[in-house]
């Protein structure tokens, strides 16, 4: 989960290479994230299976709730999940 330092919005996605994905967002490769740079990585989880990661991504996107996201980030230990 990335958070825009420009407008405080969130971006949620999955990837097999977190460092590369964040870098591409910072460089403006994504049309959606380009105008909201810079971004800060505020939360991530790891999963063994791509299908699990996609399922979790969909769940998080369905929340559409800043309070939920902020609570998740606040209580995050930075460790892996899944």
C-alpha positions in Angstrom: 0.0 0.0 0.0 1.4 3.3 -1.0 0.2 6.7 0.3 0.5 9.9 -1.8 2.4 12.6 0.0 0.7 15.1 -2.3 -3.0 14.3 -1.5 -2.8 11.5 1.1 -4.7 9.1 -1.1 -3.9 5.4 -1.1 -2.8 3.0 -3.9 -3.2 -0.7 -3.4 -1.7 -3.3 -5.6 0.2 -6.6 -5.7 3.6 -7.4 -7.2 6.3 -10.1 -7.1 9.0 -7.4 -6.8 8.0 -4.7 -4.3 11.1 -2.6 -4.6 10.8 -2.4 -8.4 7.1 -1.6 -8.3 7.5 1.3 -5.8 10.4 2.6 -8.0 8.2 2.6 -11.1 5.4 4.4 -9.3 7.9 7.1 -8.1 9.1 7.5 -11.7 5.6 8.0 -13.1 5.2 4.7 -15.1 1.6 4.4 -14.0 -0.9 6.9 -15.3 -3.0 6.8 -12.1 -0.1 7.3 -9.7 1.9 9.7 -11.9 0.0 12.9 -10.8 0.0 12.0 -7.1 3.8 11.7 -6.6 5.7 11.3 -4.4 4.5 8.1 -2.9 5.5 6.5 0.4 5.3 2.7 1.1 3.2 2.5 4.2 2.1 -1.2 4.4 2.8 -4.5 2.7 2.1 -8.2 3.2 3.7 -11.2 1.6 2.0 -14.3 0.4 3.2 -17.7 -0.9 0.6 -17.8 -3.7 -0.3 -15.2 -6.2 -4.0 -16.1 -5.8 -3.8 -15.3 -2.1 -2.2 -11.9 -2.9 -4.9 -11.1 -5.4 -7.7 -12.1 -3.0 -6.2 -9.8 -0.3 -5.8 -6.9 -2.7 -9.4 -7.2 -3.7 -10.5 -7.2 -0.1 -8.4 -4.1 0.7 -9.6 -2.2 -2.3 -13.2 -3.1 -1.5 -12.9 -1.4 1.9 -12.6 2.1 0.4 -12.2 3.4 4.0 -9.4 5.7 5.0 -10.0 4.9 8.7 -9.7 1.2 8.0 -6.4 1.7 6.1 -4.9 4.0 8.8 -5.8 1.5 11.5 -4.2 -1.3 9.4 -1.0 0.8 9.0 -0.9 1.9 12.7 -1.2 -1.7 13.9 1.3 -3.1 11.3 4.5 -4.6 12.7 6.2 -4.6 9.3 6.3 -8.4 9.3 5.1 -10.8 6.6 1.5 -12.1 6.5 0.2 -15.2 4.7 
